[in-house]
C-alpha cells in the first residue's frame, strides 16, 4: 500500500511552523497569503502555496514584518501566478 502525499495542513500546523500566534496565523490566511481549501468544514492551507513563501516569512517571524509581507500586493500576485 502506498502512502498518499499530504497536500494540506491545518492553520495551527502552519502557525507552529512559522512561530506565529493564532491571531497572526489567521490574519495571514485572511490576507490570502496562502491558498486555502475547506475540508469537512475546516480551513486547510495548501502545502505547495505555503512552501512558496515559507522562507520569506521564516526570516521574519515577528508580527510587523509578517504583516508587511502580507500587505505587499506585488509579491502576493507574483506568487499566485507561479
Phi, psi and omega in degrees: 000129181267144178278139174280140178287134179292126183252345180226163175221159178286161177296319176299326175297314179299320179300314180295319181297327182268349181071032181256164173279170182300314181299315181295320180297312180289332176296317178297322178295316180299324180281005176061039175286335181235148172286134180233156173224156176254123180236121180053039177079005180242139181283133179234144178264130178288124186299320179301317180291326177295314182297330180299325184242003183304314184298325179295317183283325181299330179289341182220086184275354179283153188302316184299314182288325176296320178293321177300319177299313183295331182273002180270093185296329180296314179296315180298317180296318182294325178290324180291328182286333184279000000 
